[in-house]
Amino acid sequence: MREVFKNTDELVYEFLTDFKIKWDSTKPAAWHSDSVELTELWLFSHTITHEFHHRGQIVKMGRQLGYIPPKMNLAKPSQVNEQAEPLI
């Protein structure tokens, strides 16, 4: 799991680097039988929120199996850079 989250962290860093000035551009997305326009900021925020949801599920399953996970604190903005260690 650490490797998966490390890869995710790298992908997020790449996204933030490449799209830092294009947050307001929209992309069409299929929604049920319709199509909607979503900003890249919304897509990014939704993805991050969803990742935290799954991290929480993994932590809960681990605890139910008797594993006490390490702290999952967010990094401070001053700590975020390309060489940052994974948070878990």
MDAnalysis code that builds the backbone (N, CA, C; Angstrom):
import MDAnalysis as mda
import numpy as np

u = mda.Universe.empty(264, n_residues=88, atom_resindex=np.repeat(np.arange(88), 3), trajectory=True)
u.add_TopologyAttr("name", ["N", "CA", "C"] * 88)
u.add_TopologyAttr("resid", np.arange(1, 89))
u.add_TopologyAttr("resname", ["MET", "ARG", "GLU", "VAL", "PHE", "LYS", "ASN", "THR", "ASP", "GLU", "LEU", "VAL", "TYR", "GLU", "PHE", "LEU", "THR", "ASP", "PHE", "LYS", "ILE", "LYS", "TRP", "ASP", "SER", "THR", "LYS", "PRO", "ALA", "ALA", "TRP", "HIS", "SER", "ASP", "SER", "VAL", "GLU", "LEU", "THR", "GLU", "LEU", "TRP", "LEU", "PHE", "SER", "HIS", "THR", "ILE", "THR", "HIS", "GLU", "PHE", "HIS", "HIS", "ARG", "GLY", "GLN", "ILE", "VAL", "LYS", "MET", "GLY", "ARG", "GLN", "LEU", "GLY", "TYR", "ILE", "PRO", "PRO", "LYS", "MET", "ASN", "LEU", "ALA", "LYS", "PRO", "SER", "GLN", "VAL", "ASN", "GLU", "GLN", "ALA", "GLU", "PRO", "LEU", "ILE"])
u.atoms.positions = np.array([
    [0.820, -1.190, 0.000],
    [0.000, 0.000, 0.000],
    [0.868, 1.261, 0.000],
    [1.984, 1.210, 0.704],
    [2.850, 2.398, 0.725],
    [3.299, 2.767, -0.687],
    [3.596, 1.771, -1.498],
    [4.027, 2.029, -2.870],
    [2.888, 2.640, -3.688],
    [1.677, 2.147, -3.489],
    [0.518, 2.700, -4.200],
    [0.330, 4.163, -3.834],
    [0.386, 4.474, -2.531],
    [0.202, 5.860, -2.104],
    [1.376, 6.737, -2.546],
    [2.575, 6.178, -2.592],
    [3.735, 6.941, -3.082],
    [3.512, 7.314, -4.551],
    [3.042, 6.354, -5.340],
    [2.758, 6.629, -6.751],
    [1.656, 7.677, -6.896],
    [0.656, 7.597, -6.031],
    [-0.423, 8.586, -6.053],
    [0.109, 9.968, -5.717],
    [0.967, 10.053, -4.696],
    [1.570, 11.337, -4.327],
    [2.346, 11.933, -5.499],
    [3.073, 11.101, -6.222],
    [3.844, 11.576, -7.373],
    [2.920, 12.076, -8.482],
    [1.822, 11.372, -8.710],
    [0.864, 11.782, -9.731],
    [0.210, 13.114, -9.359],
    [-0.142, 13.281, -8.094],
    [-0.729, 14.541, -7.631],
    [0.268, 15.678, -7.809],
    [1.526, 15.455, -7.452],
    [2.551, 16.484, -7.620],
    [2.669, 16.883, -9.094],
    [2.661, 15.896, -9.975],
    [2.742, 16.179, -11.411],
    [1.541, 17.007, -11.861],
    [0.353, 16.635, -11.385],
    [-0.854, 17.384, -11.740],
    [-0.754, 18.830, -11.271],
    [-0.358, 19.020, -10.012],
    [-0.254, 20.376, -9.471],
    [0.758, 21.214, -10.240],
    [1.834, 20.598, -10.662],
    [2.863, 21.308, -11.422],
    [2.365, 21.685, -12.819],
    [1.704, 20.762, -13.490],
    [1.265, 20.990, -14.871],
    [0.032, 21.878, -14.992],
    [-0.865, 21.842, -13.999],
    [-2.144, 22.536, -14.123],
    [-2.311, 23.717, -13.174],
    [-1.230, 24.204, -12.591],
    [-1.363, 25.221, -11.551],
    [-2.010, 26.522, -12.008],
    [-2.026, 26.813, -13.288],
    [-2.662, 28.053, -13.734],
    [-3.909, 27.803, -14.585],
    [-4.383, 26.581, -14.643],
    [-5.516, 26.248, -15.509],
    [-6.717, 25.712, -14.727],
    [-6.896, 26.130, -13.493],
    [-7.950, 25.562, -12.648],
    [-9.359, 25.801, -13.174],
    [-9.570, 26.897, -13.901],
    [-10.926, 27.254, -14.302],
    [-11.366, 26.666, -15.635],
    [-10.461, 26.068, -16.379],
    [-10.894, 25.475, -17.647],
    [-11.783, 24.274, -17.347],
    [-12.734, 24.038, -18.219],
    [-13.698, 22.962, -17.980],
    [-13.475, 21.802, -18.939],
    [-13.973, 20.664, -18.509],
    [-13.915, 19.442, -19.307],
    [-15.315, 18.829, -19.307],
    [-15.770, 18.310, -20.450],
    [-17.063, 17.622, -20.454],
    [-16.927, 16.259, -19.771],
    [-17.964, 15.892, -19.061],
    [-17.976, 14.590, -18.384],
    [-19.374, 13.992, -18.492],
    [-19.430, 12.701, -18.745],
    [-20.722, 12.016, -18.792],
    [-21.275, 11.903, -17.378],
    [-22.542, 12.206, -17.224],
    [-23.186, 12.106, -15.916],
    [-24.555, 11.510, -16.135],
    [-24.729, 10.258, -15.735],
    [-25.946, 9.489, -16.004],
    [-26.161, 9.482, -17.516],
    [-27.295, 9.962, -17.993],
    [-27.517, 9.965, -19.444],
    [-27.267, 11.348, -20.042],
    [-26.623, 12.218, -19.272],
    [-26.384, 13.593, -19.697],
    [-24.880, 13.877, -19.729],
    [-24.534, 15.094, -20.061],
    [-23.143, 15.533, -20.032],
    [-23.075, 16.837, -19.248],
    [-22.033, 16.993, -18.438],
    [-21.852, 18.216, -17.653],
    [-20.449, 18.753, -17.900],
    [-20.262, 20.040, -17.642],
    [-18.949, 20.675, -17.737],
    [-18.416, 20.842, -16.317],
    [-17.255, 20.297, -16.039],
    [-16.656, 20.387, -14.709],
    [-15.300, 21.068, -14.813],
    [-14.994, 21.908, -13.822],
    [-13.676, 22.546, -13.828],
    [-12.624, 21.537, -13.395],
    [-11.402, 21.793, -13.803],
    [-10.307, 20.915, -13.397],
    [-10.101, 20.971, -11.889],
    [-10.382, 22.135, -11.267],
    [-10.289, 22.235, -9.813],
    [-11.295, 21.305, -9.150],
    [-12.537, 21.250, -9.674],
    [-13.541, 20.361, -9.097],
    [-13.107, 18.906, -9.254],
    [-12.622, 18.542, -10.436],
    [-12.184, 17.164, -10.669],
    [-11.048, 16.781, -9.728],
    [-10.092, 17.680, -9.544],
    [-8.970, 17.422, -8.642],
    [-9.462, 17.291, -7.199],
    [-10.299, 18.235, -6.754],
    [-10.802, 18.209, -5.376],
    [-11.602, 16.942, -5.101],
    [-12.430, 16.549, -6.047],
    [-13.230, 15.335, -5.887],
    [-12.332, 14.103, -5.769],
    [-11.299, 14.048, -6.591],
    [-10.377, 12.911, -6.565],
    [-9.641, 12.825, -5.233],
    [-9.170, 13.957, -4.723],
    [-8.462, 13.972, -3.442],
    [-9.393, 13.539, -2.318],
    [-10.602, 14.083, -2.315],
    [-11.577, 13.704, -1.290],
    [-11.843, 12.207, -1.338],
    [-11.976, 11.670, -2.538],
    [-12.240, 10.243, -2.698],
    [-11.053, 9.409, -2.206],
    [-9.832, 9.886, -2.461],
    [-8.650, 9.168, -1.973],
    [-8.653, 9.102, -0.449],
    [-8.965, 10.218, 0.208],
    [-9.011, 10.212, 1.669],
    [-10.085, 9.265, 2.186],
    [-11.197, 9.176, 1.472],
    [-12.255, 8.237, 1.840],
    [-11.698, 6.810, 1.854],
    [-10.969, 6.445, 0.801],
    [-10.420, 5.089, 0.733],
    [-9.298, 4.871, 1.745],
    [-8.481, 5.887, 2.010],
    [-7.464, 5.743, 3.055],
    [-8.139, 5.438, 4.389],
    [-9.227, 6.137, 4.661],
    [-9.968, 5.881, 5.899],
    [-10.501, 4.460, 5.955],
    [-11.007, 3.958, 4.845],
    [-11.490, 2.577, 4.805],
    [-10.359, 1.592, 5.085],
    [-9.192, 1.832, 4.500],
    [-8.047, 0.941, 4.705],
    [-7.624, 0.952, 6.168],
    [-7.573, 2.145, 6.768],
    [-7.197, 2.253, 8.183],
    [-8.203, 1.507, 9.053],
    [-9.493, 1.675, 8.777],
    [-10.524, 1.002, 9.573],
    [-10.407, -0.521, 9.453],
    [-10.201, -1.017, 8.247],
    [-10.048, -2.466, 8.070],
    [-8.816, -2.974, 8.809],
    [-7.717, -2.217, 8.726],
    [-6.507, -2.608, 9.445],
    [-6.741, -2.675, 10.943],
    [-7.426, -1.680, 11.486],
    [-7.716, -1.680, 12.931],
    [-8.586, -2.871, 13.318],
    [-9.562, -3.200, 12.476],
    [-10.423, -4.345, 12.767],
    [-9.634, -5.656, 12.769],
    [-8.518, -5.674, 12.040],
    [-7.659, -6.857, 12.004],
    [-6.559, -6.805, 13.061],
    [-6.584, -5.758, 13.914],
    [-5.621, -5.662, 14.998],
    [-4.363, -4.879, 14.676],
    [-4.296, -4.272, 13.504],
    [-3.121, -3.497, 13.116],
    [-3.340, -2.037, 13.496],
    [-2.391, -1.451, 14.199],
    [-2.468, -0.040, 14.549],
    [-1.643, 0.734, 13.514],
    [-2.298, 1.506, 12.657],
    [-1.579, 2.202, 11.587],
    [-0.807, 3.413, 12.111],
    [0.181, 3.873, 11.346],
    [0.886, 5.101, 11.726],
    [-0.053, 6.295, 11.578],
    [0.328, 7.421, 12.167],
    [-0.480, 8.629, 12.036],
    [-0.576, 9.017, 10.570],
    [-1.711, 9.547, 10.189],
    [-1.941, 9.946, 8.802],
    [-2.141, 11.455, 8.711],
    [-1.344, 12.214, 9.438],
    [-1.471, 13.663, 9.419],
    [-1.095, 14.222, 8.053],
    [-1.749, 15.291, 7.684],
    [-1.401, 15.970, 6.440],
    [-0.103, 16.733, 6.618],
    [0.632, 16.852, 5.554],
    [1.863, 17.640, 5.583],
    [1.509, 19.123, 5.576],
    [2.308, 19.922, 6.258],
    [2.140, 21.373, 6.214],
    [2.594, 21.854, 4.841],
    [1.999, 22.962, 4.347],
    [2.402, 23.456, 3.021],
    [3.907, 23.645, 2.882],
    [4.577, 24.053, 3.949],
    [6.026, 24.256, 3.866],
    [6.792, 22.941, 3.727],
    [6.129, 21.816, 4.006],
    [6.777, 20.509, 3.922],
    [6.561, 19.826, 2.574],
    [5.704, 20.376, 1.744],
    [5.352, 19.725, 0.489],
    [6.354, 20.121, -0.593],
    [7.000, 19.124, -1.148],
    [7.891, 19.331, -2.289],
    [8.072, 18.009, -3.010],
    [8.812, 18.028, -4.070],
    [8.963, 16.831, -4.905],
    [9.588, 15.664, -4.141],
    [10.428, 15.950, -3.168],
    [11.117, 14.894, -2.442],
    [10.387, 14.493, -1.159],
    [9.190, 14.983, -0.943],
    [8.477, 14.696, 0.304],
    [8.256, 13.197, 0.466],
    [8.385, 12.741, 1.694],
    [8.113, 11.343, 2.005],
    [6.606, 11.117, 1.982],
    [6.144, 9.915, 1.642],
    [4.712, 9.623, 1.718],
    [4.217, 9.858, 3.140],
    [2.953, 10.224, 3.257],
    [2.398, 10.573, 4.554],
    [2.057, 9.365, 5.403],
    [1.986, 8.180, 4.815],
    [1.680, 7.005, 5.636],
    [2.752, 5.966, 5.454],
])
